Amino acid sequence: MVSLILKEKLYLNEVVLGTGFGIIIGPHAANIFTPRSWGSSENAITLEVMRIVLVTGLFAVGVELPCAYMKEHARSLLVMVVPTMAFGWVVIASIIQALFPELNYVSSLCIAACLTPTDPVTCAAIIRGKYATKHVPVNIRRILTAESAANDGLAYPFLAISIYLTVEASVRTAIGKWFLVGWLYQVILGTTFGAVMGYLFSKLMKICHDKGFIDRESYIAQYLALSIFIMGVANTIGADDLLAAFAAGCAISWDGYFHAQTANDAFSSVIDYVLNCGCFIYIGAWLPFDDYHSPEYGITPWKLVLLMIAILFLRRIPFLLMVYKFVPEIASWKEALFSGHFGELLTPMGVGAVFVSSLALTRLPTPEHPPADQAQFLAATIQPIVSFVVLGSIIVHGLSIPFFSIGRGIHCRTTSPMDAFHGIAGSAADSDVERGLKTPGVISNGSAVDTLQTTERVGARL
């Protein structure tokens, strides 16, 4: 009932509000909703809640990207996804081991794998906001959205090698399983399966729509139906269901037909909004505040705060400054710094980190008290560390834009499209930009696609 005021005036989104509300109704405040009191089934429920939210979000990201976007920007994504993830993975693991010496480096790599991917759900919630639409360049927003979707599914191999090295007696066996299962079966098969299914469904839906076999409600409902179906099949065969959902979304929108038919409908935005609200309320109530001070495991609040600060500064920015020349969308070191800075602001950690940490617990032994070996010690410490970083990321990223909007002395590399076009374009261009950037209806829908297309049309005309 007050969402427009919160999003348009205070620049707050459902990520911050949902988490805060979850903490209020959770076990540490009102004690109304307590997921961690559900016993042995709690982790399985958490895992599947996060999976459903991630899959629907990834599918929607794939559908809403421009036609053949992944093909046209493959070089940039290849540089920004795998090498950037690997760099952040190694750096975060080194920081974790330095702060928590009870963990060996392999265990630190396992925890770092949970914190390596950026979160497409949180990213979409922030990038669709009015502030980011006006002040963040179009190419940066799109590349960050695509990157956050792609690297979420690619967290599987980073987690898999860490788990195999932890539970397998032989390093050779661990590496063999990682290559065959982690890469060939999960990643390659999952991506191929999702792309093929998405392509087949796009052709089938186009035929049915052209012949009048399907009504509009059923056509739009494919946003939810296809994402859940592809997730279920991919998960059943053991493939990477996150990458499968993203690949399916990209394949369905490859020729732009599906997006053109659903461009004026807010169904996907409404579904995302409802799922995101519920998911972050769940996360807020799920956060294990009592475990943030566990001296028996070497976990103290000051160590967790230091880890959070180090991640914010070292996870992405240094590597992007080194490789920006290989990314066509980034023209200078200033743009690389801008991208790294806003990459941290616009692609935080959230649902993906909770999902990967819950998945890791299904592969690790149940910890005793005290833990009998390193695998049990890892199982006891992975979620307290990951959940604190998630909480810190939600606070920092969710409140950073409201903080920047307080003052008028915000120095940004790029000007808004209106400033850039002022004095160059004619009145028709100005009216197009006005409609795209300042129409309340466009902004309040939560969709930046119309804005981006309007800006591109004006730029092409100029």
C-alpha positions as CSV (number, residue, x, y, z in Angstrom):
1,M,0.0,0.0,0.0
2,V,3.0,2.3,0.3
3,S,5.3,0.6,-2.2
4,L,5.4,3.5,-4.6
5,I,6.5,6.0,-1.9
6,L,9.2,3.6,-0.7
7,K,10.5,2.8,-4.2
8,E,10.2,6.2,-5.8
9,K,11.0,8.5,-2.9
10,L,13.2,6.5,-0.6
11,Y,14.7,4.1,-3.2
12,L,14.0,1.1,-1.0
13,N,13.2,-2.2,-2.6
14,E,11.6,-5.5,-1.4
15,V,15.0,-7.0,-0.6
16,V,15.7,-4.7,2.4
17,L,12.0,-4.4,3.4
18,G,11.4,-8.2,3.2
19,T,14.5,-9.0,5.2
20,G,13.7,-6.5,7.8
21,F,10.2,-7.7,8.2
22,G,11.4,-11.3,8.4
23,I,13.8,-10.4,11.2
24,I,10.9,-8.7,13.0
25,I,8.6,-11.7,12.8
26,G,11.4,-14.2,13.3
27,P,12.7,-16.0,16.4
28,H,14.8,-13.0,17.6
29,A,11.8,-10.6,17.8
30,A,8.2,-11.6,17.6
31,N,8.9,-15.3,17.3
32,I,6.0,-15.9,14.9
33,F,7.9,-17.4,12.0
34,T,10.9,-19.7,12.9
35,P,12.2,-21.8,10.0
36,R,15.2,-23.1,12.0
37,S,12.9,-24.7,14.5
38,W,11.7,-27.2,11.9
39,G,14.3,-29.8,12.7
40,S,16.0,-32.0,10.1
41,S,13.8,-30.8,7.3
42,E,14.7,-27.2,7.7
43,N,17.7,-27.2,5.4
44,A,15.8,-29.1,2.7
45,I,12.9,-26.6,2.8
46,T,15.3,-23.7,2.7
47,L,17.1,-25.2,-0.3
48,E,13.9,-25.7,-2.3
49,V,12.5,-22.3,-1.5
50,M,15.7,-20.6,-2.7
51,R,15.7,-22.9,-5.8
52,I,12.2,-21.9,-6.9
53,V,12.9,-18.2,-6.4
54,L,16.2,-18.4,-8.3
55,V,14.9,-20.4,-11.2
56,T,11.9,-18.2,-11.8
57,G,14.2,-15.1,-11.6
58,L,16.8,-16.6,-13.9
59,F,14.2,-17.5,-16.4
60,A,12.7,-14.0,-16.4
61,V,16.2,-12.5,-16.8
62,G,16.8,-14.7,-19.8
63,V,13.5,-13.8,-21.4
64,E,13.9,-10.0,-20.8
65,L,17.3,-9.7,-22.3
66,P,17.4,-8.4,-25.9
67,C,17.3,-10.7,-28.9
68,A,20.5,-12.9,-29.2
69,Y,22.1,-10.9,-26.4
70,M,24.2,-13.8,-25.1
71,K,25.7,-14.4,-28.6
72,E,26.4,-10.7,-29.3
73,H,28.1,-10.2,-25.9
74,A,29.7,-13.6,-25.5
75,R,33.2,-12.2,-25.3
76,S,32.4,-9.7,-22.5
77,L,30.4,-12.3,-20.6
78,L,33.2,-14.9,-20.9
79,V,35.7,-12.5,-19.4
80,M,33.4,-11.2,-16.7
81,V,31.9,-14.5,-15.6
82,V,34.4,-17.3,-15.3
83,P,37.8,-15.5,-14.7
84,T,36.1,-12.9,-12.4
85,M,34.4,-15.7,-10.4
86,A,37.7,-17.7,-10.2
87,F,39.6,-14.6,-9.0
88,G,37.0,-13.7,-6.4
89,W,36.8,-17.4,-5.3
90,V,40.5,-17.7,-4.6
91,V,40.8,-14.2,-3.0
92,I,37.7,-14.8,-0.7
93,A,39.1,-18.2,0.3
94,S,42.4,-16.7,1.3
95,I,40.7,-14.1,3.4
96,I,38.5,-16.7,5.1
97,Q,41.4,-18.9,6.0
98,A,43.4,-15.9,7.4
99,L,40.4,-14.9,9.6
100,F,39.4,-18.4,10.5
101,P,42.6,-20.5,10.8
102,E,40.6,-23.5,12.1
103,L,39.4,-24.0,8.5
104,N,41.9,-25.4,6.0
105,Y,42.2,-23.9,2.5
106,V,39.9,-26.4,0.8
107,S,37.2,-25.7,3.4
108,S,37.7,-22.0,2.8
109,L,37.3,-22.6,-0.9
110,C,33.9,-24.3,-0.2
111,I,32.7,-21.3,1.8
112,A,34.0,-18.9,-0.8
113,A,32.1,-20.8,-3.5
114,C,28.9,-19.8,-1.8
115,L,30.0,-16.1,-1.9
116,T,31.4,-16.1,-5.4
117,P,28.2,-15.7,-7.5
118,T,26.3,-12.4,-7.6
119,D,22.6,-12.6,-7.1
120,P,20.2,-12.2,-10.0
121,V,17.1,-11.7,-7.7
122,T,18.7,-8.9,-5.7
123,C,20.3,-7.5,-8.8
124,A,17.0,-7.3,-10.7
125,A,15.3,-5.7,-7.7
126,I,17.9,-2.9,-7.6
127,I,18.6,-2.4,-11.3
128,R,14.9,-2.0,-12.0
129,G,14.7,0.9,-9.6
130,K,14.3,4.5,-10.7
131,Y,17.7,5.7,-9.5
132,A,19.6,3.0,-11.4
133,T,17.5,3.5,-14.5
134,K,18.5,7.2,-14.5
135,H,22.1,7.1,-13.4
136,V,23.6,3.7,-14.5
137,P,24.5,3.2,-18.2
138,V,22.3,0.9,-20.2
139,N,25.2,-1.4,-21.3
140,I,26.4,-1.7,-17.8
141,R,23.0,-2.6,-16.4
142,R,22.5,-5.3,-19.1
143,I,25.9,-6.8,-18.8
144,L,25.6,-7.0,-15.0
145,T,22.2,-8.6,-15.2
146,A,23.4,-11.2,-17.7
147,E,26.5,-11.8,-15.6
148,S,24.6,-12.3,-12.4
149,A,22.3,-14.8,-14.0
150,A,25.1,-16.8,-15.7
151,N,27.5,-16.9,-12.7
152,D,24.7,-18.2,-10.4
153,G,24.5,-21.5,-12.2
154,L,28.3,-21.6,-12.5
155,A,28.7,-21.7,-8.8
156,Y,28.1,-25.5,-9.0
157,P,31.6,-26.4,-10.3
158,F,33.3,-24.1,-7.7
159,L,31.4,-25.8,-4.9
160,A,31.8,-29.3,-6.4
161,I,35.6,-29.3,-6.5
162,S,35.7,-28.0,-2.9
163,I,33.2,-30.7,-1.7
164,Y,35.0,-33.5,-3.6
165,L,38.4,-32.5,-2.2
166,T,36.8,-32.4,1.3
167,V,35.0,-35.8,1.3
168,E,37.1,-37.8,-1.2
169,A,40.2,-39.6,0.0
170,S,42.1,-39.2,-3.3
171,V,42.8,-35.9,-5.0
172,R,42.7,-37.7,-8.4
173,T,39.3,-39.1,-7.7
174,A,38.0,-35.7,-6.6
175,I,39.3,-34.0,-9.8
176,G,37.9,-36.8,-12.0
177,K,34.5,-36.5,-10.5
178,W,34.6,-32.7,-10.7
179,F,35.4,-32.7,-14.4
180,L,32.9,-35.5,-15.3
181,V,30.1,-34.6,-13.0
182,G,30.6,-30.9,-12.1
183,W,31.4,-29.7,-15.7
184,L,30.3,-32.1,-18.3
185,Y,27.1,-33.4,-16.7
186,Q,25.9,-30.6,-14.6
187,V,27.0,-27.5,-16.5
188,I,27.2,-28.6,-20.1
189,L,24.2,-30.9,-20.0
190,G,22.1,-28.4,-18.0
191,T,22.9,-25.5,-20.4
192,T,22.3,-27.7,-23.5
193,F,19.0,-29.1,-22.1
194,G,17.7,-25.7,-21.2
195,A,18.6,-24.2,-24.5
196,V,17.0,-27.0,-26.5
197,M,13.8,-27.0,-24.4
198,G,13.6,-23.2,-24.6
199,Y,14.0,-23.3,-28.4
200,L,11.4,-26.1,-28.9
201,F,8.9,-24.4,-26.7
202,S,9.4,-21.0,-28.4
203,K,8.6,-22.6,-31.8
204,L,5.6,-24.5,-30.4
205,M,4.2,-21.5,-28.6
206,K,4.6,-19.4,-31.8
207,I,2.7,-21.9,-33.9
208,C,-0.1,-22.2,-31.3
209,H,-0.3,-18.4,-31.0
210,D,-0.4,-17.8,-34.7
211,K,-3.1,-20.5,-35.2
212,G,-5.2,-19.2,-32.3
213,F,-4.9,-22.3,-30.2
214,I,-3.8,-20.5,-27.0
215,D,-5.3,-17.6,-25.1
216,R,-3.3,-14.7,-23.8
217,E,-3.5,-15.8,-20.1
218,S,-2.0,-19.2,-20.9
219,Y,0.6,-17.7,-23.1
220,I,1.8,-15.3,-20.4
221,A,1.6,-18.0,-17.8
222,Q,4.5,-19.8,-19.5
223,Y,6.8,-17.5,-17.5
224,L,6.0,-19.6,-14.4
225,A,5.0,-22.9,-16.0
226,L,8.1,-23.4,-18.2
227,S,10.6,-22.3,-15.5
228,I,9.2,-24.8,-13.0
229,F,8.9,-27.5,-15.6
230,I,12.5,-27.1,-16.8
231,M,13.8,-26.9,-13.2
232,G,12.0,-30.1,-12.3
233,V,13.3,-32.1,-15.2
234,A,16.9,-30.8,-14.9
235,N,17.0,-31.4,-11.2
236,T,15.6,-34.9,-11.7
237,I,18.3,-35.9,-14.1
238,G,21.0,-34.2,-11.9
239,A,21.9,-31.4,-14.3
240,D,22.4,-27.7,-13.3
241,D,18.8,-26.5,-13.1
242,L,19.8,-22.8,-12.6
243,L,21.7,-22.7,-15.9
244,A,19.0,-24.7,-17.6
245,A,16.4,-22.2,-16.6
246,F,18.5,-19.2,-17.7
247,A,19.4,-20.9,-21.0
248,A,15.7,-21.7,-21.6
249,G,14.8,-18.1,-21.0
250,C,17.5,-16.8,-23.4
251,A,16.4,-19.4,-26.1
252,I,12.7,-18.5,-25.8
253,S,13.5,-14.8,-26.4
254,W,16.2,-15.4,-29.0
255,D,14.1,-14.0,-31.9
256,G,12.2,-11.5,-29.7
257,Y,8.7,-13.0,-30.5
258,F,7.9,-14.1,-27.0
259,H,9.0,-10.8,-25.5
260,A,7.1,-8.8,-28.0
261,Q,3.9,-10.7,-27.1
262,T,4.3,-10.2,-23.4
263,A,6.0,-6.7,-23.3
264,N,2.9,-4.9,-22.1
265,D,2.0,-7.4,-19.4
266,A,3.3,-7.1,-15.8
267,F,2.7,-10.8,-15.0
268,S,6.4,-11.7,-14.7
269,S,7.2,-8.6,-12.6
270,V,4.3,-9.4,-10.3
271,I,5.4,-13.0,-9.9
272,D,9.0,-12.0,-9.2
273,Y,7.8,-9.4,-6.8
274,V,5.7,-11.8,-4.8
275,L,8.3,-14.5,-4.7
276,N,11.1,-12.0,-3.8
277,C,9.1,-10.6,-0.9
278,G,8.3,-14.0,0.5
279,C,11.9,-15.2,-0.1
280,F,13.5,-12.4,1.8
281,I,11.0,-12.5,4.6
282,Y,12.1,-16.2,4.9
283,I,15.8,-15.2,4.8
284,G,15.2,-12.6,7.5
285,A,13.6,-15.1,9.8
286,W,16.1,-17.8,8.9
287,L,19.3,-15.8,9.8
288,P,21.2,-17.5,12.7
289,F,22.1,-14.5,14.8
290,D,23.1,-16.7,17.8
291,D,25.8,-18.4,15.7
292,Y,27.5,-15.1,14.8
293,H,29.4,-15.4,18.2
294,S,30.7,-18.9,18.4
295,P,34.1,-18.9,19.9
296,E,34.3,-22.7,19.9
297,Y,34.4,-22.4,16.1
298,G,36.5,-19.3,15.9
299,I,33.6,-17.2,14.8
300,T,33.3,-13.7,16.3
301,P,31.4,-10.6,15.1
302,W,34.6,-8.5,14.4
303,K,35.9,-11.3,12.1
304,L,32.7,-11.4,10.2
305,V,32.7,-7.7,9.7
306,L,36.3,-7.7,8.5
307,L,35.3,-10.5,6.0
308,M,32.4,-8.4,4.7
309,I,34.5,-5.3,4.2
310,A,37.3,-7.3,2.4
311,I,34.7,-8.9,0.1
312,L,33.3,-5.5,-0.9
313,F,36.6,-4.1,-1.9
314,L,38.5,-7.2,-3.3
315,R,36.0,-9.5,-4.9
316,R,35.5,-7.7,-8.2
317,I,37.2,-4.3,-8.6
318,P,40.9,-5.3,-8.8
319,F,40.2,-8.0,-11.5
320,L,38.0,-5.7,-13.6
321,L,40.7,-3.1,-13.6
322,M,43.1,-5.7,-14.9
323,V,41.0,-7.1,-17.7
324,Y,38.7,-4.3,-18.8
325,K,40.5,-4.0,-22.2
326,F,39.1,-7.4,-23.1
327,V,35.5,-6.2,-22.5
328,P,34.2,-4.1,-25.4
329,E,31.5,-2.4,-23.2
330,I,34.2,-0.9,-21.0
331,A,36.3,1.7,-22.8
332,S,38.7,3.0,-20.1
333,W,40.0,2.3,-16.6
334,K,37.5,4.8,-15.2
335,E,34.7,2.8,-16.7
336,A,36.2,-0.3,-15.3
337,L,36.3,1.3,-11.9
338,F,32.8,2.5,-12.4
339,S,31.7,-1.0,-13.4
340,G,33.5,-2.7,-10.5
341,H,32.0,-0.2,-8.1
342,F,28.5,-0.5,-9.4
343,G,29.0,-4.2,-9.8
344,E,29.3,-4.4,-6.1
345,L,26.3,-2.1,-5.6
346,L,24.0,-3.7,-8.2
347,T,24.9,-7.3,-8.0
348,P,25.1,-8.3,-4.3
349,M,24.9,-11.7,-2.6
350,G,21.6,-13.0,-1.4
351,V,19.4,-15.9,-2.5
352,G,22.2,-17.5,-4.5
353,A,24.5,-17.6,-1.5
354,V,21.9,-19.1,0.8
355,F,21.0,-21.7,-1.9
356,V,24.6,-22.8,-2.5
357,S,25.3,-23.0,1.2
358,S,22.2,-25.1,1.8
359,L,23.2,-27.3,-1.2
360,A,26.7,-27.8,0.4
361,L,25.1,-29.0,3.6
362,T,23.4,-31.8,1.7
363,R,26.8,-33.1,0.6
364,L,28.5,-32.7,4.0
365,P,28.2,-35.0,7.1
366,T,26.1,-33.9,10.0
367,P,28.4,-32.2,12.5
368,E,28.9,-33.6,15.9
369,H,29.7,-31.4,18.9
370,P,32.6,-30.9,18.9
371,P,33.3,-31.7,15.2
372,A,35.2,-35.0,14.6
373,D,37.0,-33.8,11.4
374,Q,37.4,-31.0,9.0
375,A,34.3,-31.9,7.0
376,Q,32.1,-31.7,10.1
377,F,33.8,-28.4,11.1
378,L,33.0,-27.0,7.7
379,A,29.4,-28.2,8.0
380,A,29.1,-26.4,11.3
381,T,30.6,-23.1,10.2
382,I,29.5,-22.6,6.5
383,Q,26.0,-21.1,7.1
384,P,26.9,-18.8,10.0
385,I,29.7,-17.2,7.8
386,V,27.7,-17.1,4.6
387,S,24.5,-15.8,6.2
388,F,26.3,-12.9,7.9
389,V,27.8,-11.9,4.6
390,V,24.4,-12.1,3.0
391,L,22.9,-9.9,5.7
392,G,25.7,-7.4,5.4
393,S,25.3,-7.4,1.6
394,I,21.6,-6.8,1.8
395,I,22.2,-3.8,4.2
396,V,25.1,-2.3,2.2
397,H,23.6,-2.8,-1.2
398,G,20.0,-2.1,-0.3
399,L,20.8,1.1,1.5
400,S,23.6,2.5,-0.7
401,I,21.3,4.0,-3.3
402,P,19.1,5.8,-0.7
403,F,22.3,7.0,0.9
404,F,23.6,8.4,-2.5
405,S,20.3,10.0,-3.2
406,I,20.3,12.0,0.0
407,G,22.9,14.5,-1.3
408,R,23.0,16.2,-4.6
409,G,26.8,16.1,-4.9
410,I,26.8,12.6,-6.5
411,H,29.7,12.3,-8.9
412,C,29.0,9.8,-11.6
413,R,31.0,8.8,-14.7
414,T,28.0,9.1,-17.0
415,T,25.2,11.6,-17.3
416,S,21.6,10.7,-17.6
417,P,20.3,10.1,-21.1
418,M,18.3,13.4,-20.9
419,D,21.5,15.3,-20.1
420,A,23.4,13.6,-22.9
421,F,20.8,14.2,-25.5
422,H,19.9,17.8,-24.4
423,G,20.8,20.3,-27.0
424,I,21.5,17.6,-29.7
425,A,18.2,15.8,-30.3
426,G,15.1,17.4,-31.5
427,S,11.8,17.6,-29.7
428,A,10.8,14.1,-30.8
429,A,13.9,12.6,-29.2
430,D,13.3,14.6,-26.1
431,S,9.7,13.3,-25.8
432,D,10.8,9.7,-26.3
433,V,13.3,10.0,-23.5
434,E,10.8,11.7,-21.3
435,R,8.3,8.9,-21.9
436,G,10.9,6.2,-21.2
437,L,12.5,7.8,-18.1
438,K,9.9,9.9,-16.3
439,T,6.6,8.3,-16.9
440,P,5.4,7.0,-13.5
441,G,3.6,4.0,-15.0
442,V,6.8,2.7,-16.6
443,I,8.9,3.0,-13.5
444,S,6.3,1.6,-11.1
445,N,5.9,-1.5,-13.2
446,G,9.4,-2.5,-12.2
447,S,10.5,-3.1,-15.8
448,A,13.4,-1.3,-17.3
449,V,13.0,-3.0,-20.7
450,D,10.8,-0.3,-22.2
451,T,13.2,2.4,-20.9
452,L,16.2,0.7,-22.4
453,Q,14.6,0.2,-25.8
454,T,13.5,3.8,-25.9
455,T,17.0,5.0,-25.1
456,E,18.4,2.8,-27.9
457,R,15.8,4.1,-30.4
458,V,16.8,7.7,-29.6
459,G,20.5,6.8,-29.8
460,A,20.0,5.1,-33.2
461,R,18.0,8.1,-34.5
462,L,20.8,10.5,-33.5
